[in-house]
Amino acid sequence: MDRSALPSVDRLLNTAALRRAQERHGRARVTDAVRAHLARLRADVDGAAPSELDVLASAIESALEAAARPSLRKVINLTGTVLHTNLGRAVLPQAAILALTAAAASPCNVEFDLDRGERGERDAHAEDLVRALTGAQAALVVNNNAAAVLLMLNTIAQRREVVVSRGELVEIGGQFRIPDIMARAGCRLREVGTTNRTHAHDYRDAITVRTGLLLKVHTSNYEVRGFTSSVNVEDVARIAHAHDRTMAVDLGSGTLLDMREWGLPYEPTVRATLDAGADLVTFSGDKLLGGPQCGIVAGRADLVERMRRNPLKRALRVDKLTLAALAEVLRLHLDPERLSQTLPTLRMLARTREQIAPVARRLADALAARLAPPYVVDVVECRSQIGSGALPVDVLPSVAVRIVSTASRRQRDRDVTRLHVLLRGLDVPILGRIEGHALLLDCRCLEDVDDALAALEGFTRAIP
Ligand SMILES: *Cc1c(COP(=O)(O)O)cnc(C)c1O
């Protein structure tokens, strides 16, 4: 390429586009971007003739805008999975957002006892609420439920054996496998029973002087059907206590309330699990609880106290933002009558087909107006999932916008995938799911249709 044909850095910096860019991104970054762009053009020996000054400037401005866009962005979740781990699980209630924003903006008494004027306990901001809601003697909070399980195992059963049913050696997405966590916690796994059947005597026979803990893991993301048998919490706890051992349950989802109240399938509550005799229960803050990412351990005061003193607790503790949000989410649970309004997770889970259908119809109209043949848009009934491993076999009746292509067999799946890619490329990406030969946009989590309509604003240009 003819080097002399390229404009100088100064001339580019003086264009309207790049002066605007300097206002936004600062002179240094824009100058760097201009130099890098010119260097690329010079290196591109077979490149086309150099563009005009303004075209060049606006290309550099676009590149700067793209680079300045945050990596973590809002998306519209029309996948049909309410608690989608890859999409950040629970959406926080307004009260929690306000509380965490306030905690972020100023110093706060996260570890300071204002009554006594001395160092306080970080978890105190949530502990009384957990106790009130579960009947537990004590509770602590760590970074997530995996951390809660790790801390519990390491504190209670390091260098000792942990008895677990073979049918409960679960893997939760994202590398959380009970046997691996157990090894890292310094415990030895003592599997009992078979994949499909475990009996009370299996637990009893496994207890030796080396036994530190009997653990039950809620098999939240799968179900063993057919010729099966497992021992309930009450019986495992009784066996553990008869041998002077500790019994713990990893509940996973951990709901504080009976979800049947809202027409949802039953999940064991933390209170019911403690009442059944578990000494400790671990559960997530951002699954059915509908709060920030964290893990909660609730149970016997002496055991929780030992966990608090474990140096690992310091490495796994939560920050003030999490605590502020968690406390508000727990407070909302004290008023269960209004919870299906105040807690977004429950609000979305409890939405009926009748409530979702009008939203789906409006979204379908907007899409139909923007899509030309071979695309065909209609509204169909579908089923959404709770997600995050909760209640895998139960699916919620929902309504979706369905988009198919009437092109040839060979082409139709490509059309549908292409459309999904385009929706994902929007400034506010819209994420659906491909089912069969169709793109489904499940409207269960779309509470405000205007949100999606606004995201579709720039869409006409994106269509071939
Ligand atoms: C989800 C889950 C975990 C992991 O919880 P995180 O909060 O994702 O760390 C552990 N155990 C069970 C049974 C689960 O369902």
The ligand as an SDF file (V2000), in Angstrom:
LIG
                    3D

 15 15  0  0  0  0  0  0  0  0999 V2000
  -26.1900  -26.2820   43.2750 C   0  0  0  0  0  0  0  0  0  0  0  0
  -25.6970  -27.2770   44.2020 C   0  0  0  0  0  0  0  0  0  0  0  0
  -24.4180  -27.1710   44.7730 C   0  0  0  0  0  0  0  0  0  0  0  0
  -23.4930  -26.0530   44.4100 C   0  0  0  0  0  0  0  0  0  0  0  0
  -24.0020  -24.8320   44.8290 O   0  0  0  0  0  0  0  0  0  0  0  0
  -23.3530  -23.4570   44.3200 P   0  0  0  0  0  0  0  0  0  0  0  0
  -24.1010  -22.4070   45.0630 O   0  0  0  0  0  0  0  0  0  0  0  0
  -23.5610  -23.4320   42.8530 O   0  0  0  0  0  0  0  0  0  0  0  0
  -21.9190  -23.4890   44.6770 O   0  0  0  0  0  0  0  0  0  0  0  0
  -24.0150  -28.1350   45.6570 C   0  0  0  0  0  0  0  0  0  0  0  0
  -24.8110  -29.1650   45.9790 N   0  0  0  0  0  0  0  0  0  0  0  0
  -26.0550  -29.3080   45.4610 C   0  0  0  0  0  0  0  0  0  0  0  0
  -26.8780  -30.4800   45.8750 C   0  0  0  0  0  0  0  0  0  0  0  0
  -26.5350  -28.3790   44.5560 C   0  0  0  0  0  0  0  0  0  0  0  0
  -27.7570  -28.5100   44.0470 O   0  0  0  0  0  0  0  0  0  0  0  0
  1  2  1  0
  2  3  1  0
  2 14  2  0
  3  4  1  0
  3 10  2  0
  4  5  1  0
  5  6  1  0
  6  7  2  0
  6  8  1  0
  6  9  1  0
 10 11  1  0
 11 12  2  0
 12 13  1  0
 12 14  1  0
 14 15  1  0
M  END
$$$$
